[in-house]
Amino acid sequence: MGDGRLEAETEDNEIEATCIKIPAEYIGSSGALDIATIVQQIYPDFDNMCYDAEYLKHRAILTPLNETAYLINSHMAGLIPGDEILYKSCDEICTTSLECMDEFESYPTEYLNNLNLQGLPHHELKLKIGIPVMLLKNINPSHGLCNGARLIVTHLGKFIVEANILTWSKVGNKVLITRIVMTTTDNRIPCAKKNTIPPKTMLCYDNKYKSRIVTN
């Protein structure tokens, strides 16, 4: 389905075929309404397979809402053994931005911390050894560190994260990810920026990532 190999069909006198029939093996049962059941159907035996790179790279849950993806990812992170390490971003208004209006400068840090802005990770990032993540920014594309790259965390330092690349041409390479400054494309506060670790926990994806979850 993600590779475009399913034959499209026409519907309601359409001139061009725009519909596909999803194979039965990819459809959850009608009772799959709670998170635990959905996870079990897509990631069977996750407790024992959560460190298996081949197992992880060929599976993904897709949801239309970012908040739903956050809830499912948080649930699955809790299933992975080990202690969580908490990373917090440093949020502020970029006063040198041409899009910065006077009222933005008065926003307190606590308010910025609670905003979920487009293109930026949440204020708090909880990671574990072995958890899959996705980069949210191009850092070094020639070394495989590009927006949408999937990785598995192998070490958590105070200011740095070590990971193995899971997909694309640099699969298997070990990389180091440091804190960087990221700016938002959200029109609500276009001049907000974060100093943060750029990966995001990814076992479930919202729609904007659907073109990046195929494996090579």
C-alpha positions, 0 to 999 in steps of 0.5 A: 500500500505504501509503495503504490503497488495496489491496483486503484479502482474507480468509484461513482463514475470517476474518470480516474481511479482514486480508490484502493481496496485494503487487504484484509490482513492489514485491517484490524477487527471491529473490536480494536478500539483501545490502544492496547488491542491496536498495539497487539495487532500491529506489534505482536509479541512487542515485549520480546521483540522491541529490540529487534530492528527488522521487526520494528522497521517493517511495522507502523501505526498510522493515525490522523491526529498528532495527539493520538500518536503521542498517546500511543507512543507513550503507551508503547514506550512504557512497554520497553524495559529500562529507566526513562531519561527526561530531556527538557527543551529551552523555549523562548521567543526569537526577538530578532525575527521579522515575524516577532510582534510586540505581544509575543515578547511578553509570553512567559516561558511556562506558556511556551513550554505548554504549546505543541507547535507545528514542526517542534517536539514537545517540551519534555522528551522521554527516552529509553535505551532501545526506543525507536525515534524519528529525526524532525530536522535535517542535521547531516543528510550525507551521514543519514541524519535527515528529517524523517530518518528512523533510528534506535537509541543505544545510549543516553547522555546528559547532553547527547543521544547515541543511536543506530540508523534504522532505515534508508541508505545509512542503515546500521550506522552509529550516530550522535545527536546533540541539542540544537535550536529549532524554529516553528512553522506554526502561524500562531507564534511564528517566532518561537524557538526551542533548544532541544534534542531533535528526535521524537519517539515514533512507533505510531505516526500521524499523517504528515509522516506517512510517506517516510515510514517505508523501509529501503 
